[in-house]
Amino acid sequence: MTVKAWLAVRAVELGASLCTAGVLIAGLAIGVPFLRDRIPETLLYSFCCVSAVLLRAAIDLAIRGTMLAARTIRTAAPVATRLEPSGA
């Protein structure tokens, strides 16, 4: 997956989570009864919705970075050569 594609996918996920959080907070602001009855849960869900997307992106980025570093180290490692006794 290219960097541009990865960023596009994460942007869609972040946009969806921000939209969900925005709808919940807007529902609280306009006084939707079933949301007003559960204000702490609604705010917590809004926070968790956005945080989960950011945490997933951070974990994914860390794993991809580790894999890239491991591949770089593996290809940079010198090839073992076998030493043969000369002319004996």
Buried (B, 14 or more C-beta within 10 A) or exposed (E): EEEEEBEEEBEEBBEEBBEBBEEBEEBBEEEBEEBEEEEEEBBEEBEEBBEEBEEBBEEEEEEEEEEEEEEEEEEEEEEEEEEEEEEE
